[in-house]
Structure formats: C-alpha cells, structure tokens
Amino acid sequence: MDTKNSGFNSKLIHAGSFEEETGSAVTPIYQTSTFKFKNADQGARRFAGEEDGYIYTRLGNPNMDELENALAELENGYKAVVTSSGMAAVNNVYLAFLSAGDHMVGHNSLYGPSRSIMEKMYPRFGVESTFVNCENIENIEKAIQPNTKLLYLETPANPTIGIIDIKAASEIAHKHNILVCVDNTFCSPYLQKPLDLGADIVLHSMTKFINGHADIVGGAVIAKTKDLYDQLSYVMKNVGFNMDPHQAWLTRRGLKTLAIRIDRAQENAKKIAVFLENHPKIEWVLYPGLKSHPQHDLVNKQMNGPGSMMSFEVKGGLEAGKKVMDNVKLALLAVSLGGIETLIQHPASMTHSKLSKEEKEEAGITDGLVRLSVGIEDAEDIIADLDHALSKA
Ligand SMILES: *Cc1c(COP(=O)(O)O)cnc(C)c1O
C-alpha cells in the first residue's frame, strides 16, 4: 500500500505492506533461507541486479523488506537495513563508514558497548576515536581532526538522560564533511526524527521501543540517501548482520502500536516523575518532561514529547539504590527498556559496574542512580510499587 502521503499513525499500520498471492491481511512469515528461480536466465538477472526479486535470505527477504520500508517512511529516510541486534546495527555503521586511518568523534555517555568496541576493538583495524560531552557543542568542534569521518551521537543519552542539539551538531559536522549518525533508540521516530534535524544516518536497537514487547533482539539503520544506503546494505549483506524473517515479522507487528504504547507510557512517566521529585528519599529526578531538566527548552525544540525514560538518585548511595531494586514487586528488575512492562535497574551495580570510578564520574553515573523505563501498567500501581520500595531504602 502506498502510504507516502499518509499520517504517522497510518504509516505505523500500513507502511511497507505489499500485495501477496493469497490475499493474507497480515504479511505471512517467509521462513525460508533461499528462493527458487524460474530458470537460469532469471537467476543470472537477479545476481546481476537487473531484475528485482529475492535470492537468499542473508541478502534480503520480504519480511526484512517490509520492515525496512516502514522504518524508512517513519524516519523520513531513503531506506533502512534491519539487523540481528542493535549492536549489529552499530557495527554496520562503523564498518560502512570508517577505514584504517579514520577518526570518529562520539558522545561520552553512549550505550556501553557502542563506546567500548570503538575503544577496545576498532583500534585493531586502525580506527581512532575521541569521546567528548556533545551536549556542549563546542566540545565537538574541538575534537574534530582532519581525518574525522563520523560523528556518533545518542540523545537522550543512557542513563544520564542528557540531550544533544542534533541540528547544531549536524551543522558543525557538515562544515567539516563529517557524517552524523544518531542512535534514536530512546525516542523512536514518534518522538524524534534526527534526519529532519540534519543527521545522515539513524540507528535503532529495535529490541526497545520499536518492537516494544521485550520478546526479540533486533536493530536497524536508516539512511538519508541512496549512496549511504548502498554502503550500509553492502555491509549488512556481506558481513551477515541480517535479521531473521520471524524476528522481522514480530518487529513489524510490534511497530504497529508504537504511538499508542508511547502515549500511554509517557502519561504514566509524567505522573511518576512528579511523584519522585516530591519524595523525601529522592535527591533529584532527571526526566525530559520536568521543568527541572537542565535542557528542558531543547527537549521542546527537538522532541515531540519527553518519552518514558527517567533516572533518579536515591538518598543513601549504593546500598539505598540496591534496597530499592530488592523491594520492587511490579517493576521488573531487569536491563533493557522501551517495553510495555516497567523495568528498573541500578547502573552502578549492573550495566556500568565495570567502569572505573573516574569513568563513572565522567559518564554521570552516581552510586544511588536508578534508571526506570516506565511501562503501560496503571500509573497508580507503579507509584505504589516505587513508594513501597523507597520506604525500605
Ligand atoms: C540496547 C541498546 C543498544 C544495543 O542494542 P541491542 O539490541 O541490545 O544489541 C544500542 N543503543 C542503545 C541506546 C540501546 O539502548
């Protein structure tokens, strides 16, 4: 169905869908590794790229295509590649656009592995990097070198909920012919469209909001232009980052309810943030929807809503933080985010426990910091759960 001129919600339901022989209302799962050719000539034409059609699932599959086309429309991009995980998507970007002798500038508070592979693994292939706090745009300009090829951002960043001005950062990068990639996992295209703000590439861990049901791991990269897409697609197909057809089918199903899931989670998050901000055991709350958020104006400028991710500091440090974790009942004590269930985690003892004291300080991870991904349960129940857990801290 042609949804190019449809609204965002119509795109969520129909974008990427195609006619298929049986008339099935929902796209079937093409659970096959390979595709038959009618004859030798057709096989030859497909390999030569002279005829559209499928060859082998690592190179493309109708379920991957449906999801890729939907994501491209939702992010206002040219086309997407879908990958087996969010980290496969990150590596797809690094491998497509960085070569030996190149340099990358990244935000200092990224999703852990996005930074650690760049610092620990990519130097083996001659790629250098500098990580700075990109919330301060001047830091980006100072970190740029003659061999800088990629600016890699994540906003809001994990777990400090810091916001980077995508438009201003892209303008600086483009002045120096540098590509801009934004990890848009925390927002999804419903709340933020980095390509419209000037970025060249958008990345998602679809494990989070896009699929939304905590039942698959997956990733995507959306390119603004055909040239960028071709480079990403080459890596996806030949390195083998492709998504499995069943995984793609589940993700396309989850994507249909993105807007209503986020609307509901966001309404809950607004109430919970106010509750926490007024709680005597809480030092501070970082939530883009609170006036107390240091970049509240930028949130309003570049995002369509504050989302459902927040961090807060429990008075009493590490022990108090752990006490809260041990006493929640409704919220699941688990990493990940963006699902329909409320998840709570403690970065200092969990996701960021391997960082040194200095690294934690630099990334803004304090001992009592708790990260909350608000789900779509009743706000009153989540608040009662947190209130009970905080009473034990
Ligand atoms: C989870 C996450 C990733 C990695 O995605 P996986 O699907 O776990 O491989 C990358 N970036 C952000 C912001 C994430 O939250």
The ligand as an SDF file (V2000), in Angstrom:
LIG
                    3D

 15 15  0  0  0  0  0  0  0  0999 V2000
   20.0720   -1.6180   23.8030 C   0  0  0  0  0  0  0  0  0  0  0  0
   20.7440   -0.5090   23.0960 C   0  0  0  0  0  0  0  0  0  0  0  0
   21.6790   -0.7480   22.0680 C   0  0  0  0  0  0  0  0  0  0  0  0
   22.1030   -2.1420   21.6770 C   0  0  0  0  0  0  0  0  0  0  0  0
   21.0540   -2.8930   21.1560 O   0  0  0  0  0  0  0  0  0  0  0  0
   20.8920   -4.4850   21.2830 P   0  0  0  0  0  0  0  0  0  0  0  0
   19.6120   -4.7210   20.5890 O   0  0  0  0  0  0  0  0  0  0  0  0
   20.9000   -4.8400   22.7260 O   0  0  0  0  0  0  0  0  0  0  0  0
   22.0660   -5.1090   20.5780 O   0  0  0  0  0  0  0  0  0  0  0  0
   22.2110    0.3530   21.4220 C   0  0  0  0  0  0  0  0  0  0  0  0
   21.8800    1.6150   21.7750 N   0  0  0  0  0  0  0  0  0  0  0  0
   21.0090    1.8710   22.7650 C   0  0  0  0  0  0  0  0  0  0  0  0
   20.6840    3.2840   23.1150 C   0  0  0  0  0  0  0  0  0  0  0  0
   20.4150    0.8280   23.4540 C   0  0  0  0  0  0  0  0  0  0  0  0
   19.5540    1.1000   24.4510 O   0  0  0  0  0  0  0  0  0  0  0  0
  1  2  1  0
  2  3  1  0
  2 14  2  0
  3  4  1  0
  3 10  2  0
  4  5  1  0
  5  6  1  0
  6  7  2  0
  6  8  1  0
  6  9  1  0
 10 11  1  0
 11 12  2  0
 12 13  1  0
 12 14  1  0
 14 15  1  0
M  END
$$$$
